[in-house]
Amino acid sequence: MIKKTGVNFKLLKACLLFKLAFSPILPVQSQVINNLAQVKSPYDEQHPVLSPSGDLYFTIAFHPDNQNGVEDLGDVWLSTGNETMDFQKPSKIKDLSTSGYDVVVGFLNGNSILVYHDGKERMQGLHQYSGSGNSWKYEKKLNLGSFRNHSTHFSGRLSPSGDTLLLSLASFGSYGNEDIYVSFLKEDGNWTSPQNLGPHINTFQQEVTPSLSFDKRVLFFSSNGHGSNAGRDIFYAERLDDSWEKWSAPKPLTTGNTVGVELSYFQLPDDPTKAIFTTTQNSEGYGDILMVHAENIVLVEMEANQKQKDEIPMPPKEITKEKTITTDTLQMEEKGKTEPFIPSMENEVQNIPLPLLMTPASKGASMVLEQVLFKRGTAELLDGNSMEFISSLADFLMDNPTIKILLEGHTDNLGNAQLNKELSLDRASAIRSYLVDKGVEFERIRIAGWGGIKPRASNHSEEGRKLNRRVELVILDR
């Protein structure tokens, strides 16, 4: 737990040139979707986690109903939600709480939860329970190798894929106070010893409440380092390689950070355009939970990917020995040269050729997934042909396990630009979900959504707009 001072904090909005001292809640309120009014209390609400069923689990400190009363550093509480994200008055979960500090880290599935205990009643570490709602049964303590926390604070979060844990603690090799570490699920069901994310992320100050974007490339965390001069701010950084130690320079979110304390920022599992975090901006130094419009920082990564793709020289066409994809099925593009293939709408599912000859399956090669069609205005596949093609693409990726790809969604330029961008990202995400369901590793597939800003034909005709509504595949590595 992070202690706070009993001060009323005035918000700062990073995009303004002056302080709105006369309106202490306007900058965050302009982003708020749901202030979770039923969840709020006079006590300290921290570390919210959404369950697969849409319920909100979080820690409340100093509540008189906690196991250790007002001295208790945090018990686990539950606020049930519905499809419209209306959360009810919370209740304490006795089965998950001790007289010490208790924090929900995430869900392995709908009936399996991970909780950190600080050692007062149960051994320090992460523990697994099974159950639902207010009824949980203890299962086991996770084996995380050399895990040891020397701090009274702990925060952490399980990745959406369920195989990567981010942990904030003071342990072996820490640079100062709490650092952020990563641990990976092993084939035997145990976890690797926590690995420090390195000096690009961790400072001699505090780095806490980490979370990952859905493709595991963007890290969100809170810190009073990295030039923060107002409490603890929310930062983000992009992972630059697979070592988990090389990151872009952390940047603060441009909205939401205040002169107080902001913690536990994470994107909603089913809607990355929304995020939840905690702030002390209007609660006498205690944390309140808010749902806000997520900051669109994925564009930074997409622009870097596009620049890298543009700079990669295309190799001459040649047939590789690997199982590849037919040019009858995909449109192959080389820089400066495009040979479009428009599939016949009369093709039957059984007539779609398997992806056996991709020319070339080389880094930087790109192609339009002509056979993958969506229902207008949705991310729902149009027909069986689309699913059959994605299955063939999954076979190709499974047979070439070193290849990593980028799926880029595009639309025409009609309608709302922001909605088009969201739709294009949703469609790329839908294809990735189907590929993952077929067995392709999540980390091998990155996604981007460009909306209508990268047309390949004129939007002045329906034929051109049809060509612009597409998903492209780019080979990132092999």
Disulfide bonds with the S-S distance in Angstrom:
none
